[in-house]
């Protein structure tokens, strides 16, 4: 049985070099035409990576900082490269870009 797909946002809604809360507890990061999605949960204390809705701290178009503990995560693989959870990873959500939209399988949303 094929999973149905769901567009969670348009790629242009994600700031280039930044992040966007695209679906409940899903963060999309973007650099140019590339995008990555993760659960919006810091592996350090299992809390959201942002203080305010849809406001993420990103640096150099490639690093995301947890607003609570300053852990730094790479866009490409979600690995923590600095901070209290060094070596841990964000939980990836598989996405693809179709016709300028960020698309995931519906079972990835739950």
Helices and strands as residue ranges (DSSP letters): E 5-10, G 11-13, E 19-23, E 26-31, E 34-39, E 57-59, E 63-65, E 72-74, E 80-82, E 92-93, E 96-98, E 101-105, G 106-108
